[in-house]
Amino acid sequence: MDDFGSHVNCIVIKNLPKDYTESQLEKLFSKFGRIVSSRILSINSNSEGGCGFINYTEPESCTNAVENMNNYVIDQLTLYVNHSSVNICIYVYYFE
């Protein structure tokens, strides 16, 4: 999924398992709507968990994902899911 789409439809997922892939992330979050793109940031070995971003086609998908997945536990890690700012999404998708 390469197209970035609308910047306002982006969520951030913090505390992902270190070995989590974009494919796994999309599978986990696809039940909330059509995903335009996803990205997992590279993390260093000292950090607790990874950070990912998902860009949906619809803002309602973002809201549903945040409401249903914030504090979701995966591999003994609690995910922190929230709406992402436009500036962060632009940086992640174009400069990372």
Summary of the structure (lengths in Angstrom):
residues: 96
radius of gyration: 12.1
end to end distance: 15.6
largest distance: 35.1
contacts: 291
relative contact order: 0.28
helix: 36%
strand: 29%
